[in-house]
Amino acid sequence: MLDPIASRLEHYLDLLAHRQKLVTTNIANADTPGYRTRDLDFQAEFESLLPGAPPNVMHPGGLMVKNDGNDVSLDRESRLLAENAMRFNLAASLLKGQMHLVRKAIEEGRSG
């Protein structure tokens, strides 16, 4: 079993992967009449994340709705993709560091 920090990082990565899917789906539907943007309340989801429980998807408010009922903003979604990628890379690096520490502790335990 992973330590608590590594476990939280693993759940964080899962949440980021779920958000990535939502954002790319929003972009793919940017020209679909009536399509409504879907997202996560990212902070709330991270704070209440239970292992294996799917995140609660919501429709963010305050977006401009076009005449065809679509409210996807490519600028917003592009920003979210970049933000999500940055968060994912940071979390993956932190998890890699945690795994390195565990491996080092195991190797030192064998030689000690």
N, C-alpha and C positions, 0 to 999 in steps of 0.2 A: 504494500500500500504506500502511496506517495505521502509525503509529509503535508501538513495543512496548507502551506504556501504553494507547493507544487499543485496540489489538488485545486486550489482556487484559480491558479493560472490556467489549468486545464479547462475548467469550467468557463473561464473568461474567453479562452480561445474558441470554445464551442459557441458561445454567445456571439463572438465576432463573426464566425463562419455563418451563423444563421442570419445576421444582419447583412452580410455580403450577398447572400442569396436574395434577400428582400430588395436590396438596392439594385442589383442587376435585373431583377424582375421588373422593378419600376422603370428602369431605363428601357428595357425591351418593350414595355407597354406605353411609352411616351406618346405614341400616336394612336392609341386604342381609345375610341370614343367611350366615355363613361368610366374609364379606369380610374380608380382612386389610389393614390400613393399609400403604401403600407410601410410601417417602420416599427421600431421598438422604443419604449421609454427606456433607453439604454441604462441609465444610472439605476433606476428602480429595479430593472431586471437583474442587473449584476448584484445588487444588494440582497435580493431575495432568491437568487438562483439556487434551485434544488437540483441535485444530480439527476439527470434523465428527464426532467420536466421541460417540455418545450416552452420557449419564451412566449409571452403574450404579445401578439401582433396587434397594432392599432393603426388608425388613420390619423396622421398628424393634422392638427387644425391650423388655420391661418394661411393655407396655401391658395394661390390664385387658381380658380376653376375656369377653364377655357369654355367656349361656347358648346363644345361637344361633351362637356361634363368631366373631362380629364383634368387632373390637377398635378401631373408630374412636372417637376421643374428639373431640367437637365443640369442646370447650374448647381442646384441643391444636391442632386444625386451624385454628381461628379465630386463635389466637396466631401460627401459622406464616404464615397469610395476611397478617396485619398486618406481621409481621417481613419477609416477602418483599417486600411493597409498599414498605416503607421502604428496604430495600436496593436495590430496582429504581430508585426515584426518585433515590437518592443516586448510583448508578452512571450513570444517564442524565444527571444534571447534570454529573458529572465528564466524561463523554464529550462532552457539548455544549461544555464548557469547552475540552477538547482540540481539538475541531473549530474552535472560535473562534480558538484560537491558530494553527492551521494556516492558516486563512483570512486572518488578519491578516498572517502571514509572507508569504503569497503576494501580498497586496495591497501590502505594503511593498516587496517585491522588484520589482514592476512599476513603482512610482513612484520607485524609487531608482536 
